[in-house]
Amino acid sequence: MKHTIPTYDLSDISEHHFLIKRMDKHYLHSENLLFDKGIHRDSHYIFTCMESGHVKMMVDFKIIESQDTSIFCMLPNQVHQGLLMKDVNGWFVAVKADWVPDTVRAVFEESLEEVKPIIIDKNWIEKINASAAMLEASFTEETFTSKEGLLIIQSLLNAFVGMFAFIYSRETASEASGENRSLQLARAFRIRVRENFKTTKSPSEYAELLNISRGYLTEVIREVTGKPAQYWIHQEIIIEAKRLLAFTHLTVKEIAYELGYNDHTYFSRLFSKLAGQPPSEFRDKNKNGK
């Protein structure tokens, strides 16, 4: 009986801080990293660059589909499952969070929008391919055993993930132009919520973490996102609750405790209000992981 969602660590498949693989027919048939695991989380980032093919995945209850030339980033702890992978050619890079530069992490973790596949042109494909090929060629035991070798690897890896961050940040350039104080604060708030939603539930507590008043936080978050601060706190709670309901056998009471609620009846009422249906009804309709 499953009481947790399987979470895979990079150490399960690599002795190092990252893993790079060329995706092609031979690789997908011999060591498929997506489809052999079923529904799961990863504790690391996954960056994929696809030159051709067709991929379909479930990521936190949403179907993500990508064809031809595109890039995609999977964040740590997102629950996902491979549904289709056909004629895929490209690159797969898994990286531990502590090896992803803060500037790159900020693009994805503090985003005010969902991370989705992005279609890229031939020029970007060539740049990413060249970077990935150099990184793969440097992925040797000899390189990992010296400071100079590690510097080469880290620099090449930074270039690779940096291109992903650059492309994604350009997609939201109109939103981020100027990067004013309000937007900076909204991003900081979102990442604090992702880190602390199980223990910190109120806008007042987040305002204290950010050293500002609750009134100012509430005003800024509504101005930037169009939603109140409490909405974003509830979003993190509800998606994790849905993950645990659909993909584990934990009781509603156990899930409530896992999410920081001592009163499971209050949690059930909150879930019903946010999801539009009781936890038991949601579970009955989403039994994929059992």
C-alpha positions in Angstrom: 0.0 0.0 0.0 1.5 3.3 -1.1 1.7 6.0 1.5 4.1 8.3 -0.3 4.6 9.5 -3.8 7.9 7.9 -5.0 10.6 10.5 -5.1 13.8 9.8 -7.0 17.1 11.4 -6.3 19.8 11.9 -8.8 22.2 9.7 -6.7 19.9 6.8 -7.8 21.3 7.1 -11.4 24.5 9.1 -11.1 27.5 9.4 -8.8 27.7 13.1 -9.8 25.7 16.3 -9.4 24.2 16.0 -12.8 23.5 13.5 -15.6 23.5 14.2 -19.4 22.1 11.8 -22.0 21.5 12.1 -25.7 17.9 11.0 -26.4 17.5 8.9 -29.4 15.8 5.6 -30.4 18.6 3.5 -28.9 18.7 5.4 -25.6 14.9 5.5 -25.1 14.7 1.7 -25.5 17.7 0.9 -23.3 17.4 3.3 -20.3 14.2 5.2 -20.5 14.3 7.6 -17.5 10.7 8.8 -17.9 8.5 5.9 -18.6 10.0 3.1 -16.4 9.2 5.1 -13.2 5.4 5.6 -13.5 4.0 8.4 -11.4 6.7 10.0 -9.3 8.6 13.1 -8.3 12.3 14.0 -8.8 14.3 15.9 -6.2 16.3 17.5 -9.0 15.8 19.6 -12.1 15.3 18.1 -15.5 16.1 20.1 -18.6 15.1 18.7 -22.0 15.8 20.0 -25.5 14.0 18.2 -28.3 15.0 18.5 -31.9 12.3 16.3 -33.2 9.6 13.9 -32.1 6.5 14.0 -29.9 6.3 13.9 -26.1 3.2 13.9 -23.9 3.4 14.0 -20.1 1.2 14.5 -17.1 2.6 17.2 -14.8 0.6 18.0 -11.7 -2.7 16.9 -13.3 -2.1 18.8 -16.5 -1.2 17.3 -19.8 2.0 18.8 -21.2 2.6 18.1 -24.9 5.5 19.0 -27.1 6.5 18.4 -30.7 9.5 19.1 -32.8 12.0 21.8 -31.7 11.3 22.7 -28.1 12.7 23.0 -24.6 11.2 22.2 -21.2 12.2 22.4 -17.6 10.8 20.1 -14.9 11.1 21.6 -11.4 12.0 19.5 -8.3 9.0 17.8 -6.6 6.5 18.2 -9.4 4.5 15.0 -9.8 4.7 13.7 -13.3 4.3 10.7 -15.5 5.4 10.0 -19.1 2.4 9.2 -21.4 3.9 9.2 -24.9 7.4 9.4 -26.3 7.7 9.0 -30.1 10.6 9.4 -32.4 12.4 11.7 -30.0 15.8 13.2 -30.6 17.5 15.6 -28.3 19.1 16.1 -24.9 18.1 15.1 -21.4 20.0 16.8 -18.5 19.2 16.2 -14.8 20.8 18.5 -12.3 20.8 18.7 -8.5 19.3 22.0 -7.3 22.6 23.1 -5.6 24.3 22.9 -8.9 21.8 25.2 -10.7 22.8 28.9 -10.4 20.5 31.1 -8.3 19.8 33.3 -11.3 18.6 30.3 -13.3 16.5 28.9 -10.4 14.9 32.3 -9.9 13.6 32.2 -13.5 11.7 29.0 -12.9 11.0 28.9 -9.1 9.8 32.5 -8.8 7.9 32.5 -12.0 4.4 34.0 -11.8 3.3 31.6 -14.6 3.4 27.9 -15.1 6.5 26.5 -16.8 5.5 25.1 -20.2 7.4 23.8 -23.3 8.7 26.6 -25.5 9.2 26.2 -29.2 12.6 27.4 -30.3 14.2 28.1 -33.7 17.1 26.4 -35.5 19.7 28.9 -34.2 18.9 28.1 -30.5 18.8 24.3 -31.3 22.3 24.6 -32.7 23.6 26.6 -29.7 22.1 24.2 -27.1 23.3 21.2 -29.1 26.9 22.5 -29.2 26.8 23.3 -25.4 25.3 19.8 -24.6 27.8 18.0 -26.8 30.7 19.7 -25.1 29.2 19.0 -21.7 28.7 15.3 -22.6 32.3 15.0 -23.9 33.6 16.4 -20.6 31.5 14.0 -18.5 34.5 11.7 -17.7 35.9 10.4 -14.4 39.2 12.2 -15.2 37.5 15.6 -15.5 35.6 15.1 -12.2 38.8 14.4 -10.2 40.4 17.8 -10.4 39.4 21.4 -9.5 40.2 22.5 -13.1 38.1 19.7 -14.5 35.2 20.6 -12.2 35.5 24.2 -13.3 35.1 23.2 -16.9 32.1 21.0 -16.2 30.4 23.7 -14.0 31.0 26.4 -16.7 29.6 24.2 -19.5 26.6 23.2 -17.3 26.0 26.9 -16.4 26.0 27.8 -20.1 23.5 25.0 -20.9 21.0 25.8 -18.2 21.6 29.5 -18.7 20.3 29.3 -22.2 17.1 27.7 -20.9 16.7 30.5 -18.4 17.4 33.2 -21.0 14.8 31.8 -23.4 12.2 31.4 -20.6 12.9 34.9 -19.2 12.5 36.4 -22.7 9.0 34.8 -22.9 7.9 36.9 -19.9 10.0 40.0 -20.8 7.0 42.3 -21.1 6.0 41.3 -17.6 9.5 41.6 -16.2 10.6 44.7 -18.0 12.2 47.1 -15.6 11.9 44.4 -12.8 10.4 47.0 -10.4 10.2 46.6 -6.7 6.7 45.2 -6.8 7.6 42.4 -9.2 10.7 41.6 -7.2 8.6 41.3 -4.1 6.0 39.2 -5.8 8.6 36.7 -7.0 10.2 36.6 -3.5 6.8 35.9 -2.0 6.1 33.1 -4.4 9.3 31.3 -3.6 8.8 31.7 0.1 5.3 30.1 -0.2 6.7 27.2 -2.2 9.3 26.6 0.5 7.0 27.1 3.6 3.4 26.4 2.7 3.2 23.4 5.0 4.1 25.4 8.1 3.2 29.0 7.2 -0.3 29.7 6.2 -1.1 33.4 6.5 -0.1 36.5 4.5 0.9 38.1 7.8 3.6 35.4 8.4 5.0 35.9 4.9 5.0 39.6 5.3 7.1 39.1 8.4 9.5 36.8 6.5 9.9 39.5 3.9 10.2 42.3 6.5 7.2 44.3 5.2 3.7 45.0 6.4 0.8 42.7 5.6 -1.1 45.6 4.0 1.8 46.3 1.6 2.3 42.6 0.7 -1.5 42.2 0.0 -1.5 45.4 -2.1 1.6 44.4 -4.1 0.6 40.8 -4.8 -2.9 41.8 -6.0 -1.4 44.5 -8.2 1.1 42.2 -9.8 -0.8 39.0 -10.1 -4.5 40.1 -10.0 -5.0 37.6 -7.1 -4.7 38.1 -3.3 -1.7 36.8 -1.4 -3.9 34.1 0.3 -4.8 32.7 -3.1 -1.2 31.8 -3.8 -0.8 30.2 -0.4 -3.9 28.1 -1.0 -2.7 27.1 -4.5 0.4 25.4 -3.1 -1.7 23.7 -0.5 -4.3 22.5 -2.9 -1.9 21.1 -5.5 0.0 19.1 -2.9 -3.3 17.9 -1.4 -4.4 16.7 -4.8 -1.1 14.9 -5.4 -1.4 13.0 -2.1 -5.1 12.2 -2.7 -4.6 10.9 -6.2 -1.3 9.1 -5.9 -1.1 7.8 -2.3 -3.3 5.8 0.0 -3.0 8.3 2.9 -6.3 9.0 4.6 -7.7 12.5 4.4 -6.8 12.9 8.1 -3.2 11.9 7.4 -3.0 14.3 4.5 -4.3 17.1 6.6 -1.6 16.5 9.2 1.0 16.2 6.4 0.0 19.6 5.2 0.1 21.2 8.6 -3.5 21.0 9.7 -4.3 19.5 13.1 -8.0 19.9 12.4 -8.8 17.6 9.5 -12.4 18.7 9.3 -11.3 22.2 8.7 -8.9 21.0 6.0 -11.7 19.1 4.3 -13.9 22.2 4.3 -11.0 24.2 2.9 -10.3 21.6 0.2 -14.0 21.5 -0.8 -14.1 25.3 -1.1 -10.9 25.5 -3.2 -11.4 22.4 -5.4 -15.2 22.6 -5.7 -15.6 19.0 -4.4 -14.8 17.1 -1.2 -11.4 15.3 -0.9 -13.1 11.9 -1.1 -14.9 12.8 -4.4 -11.6 14.1 -5.9 -9.9 10.9 -4.9 -12.6 8.8 -6.5 -12.2 10.6 -9.8 -8.4 10.5 -9.8 -7.4 7.0 -8.9 -4.5 6.8 -11.5 -1.8 6.4 -8.9 -3.3 3.6 -6.9 
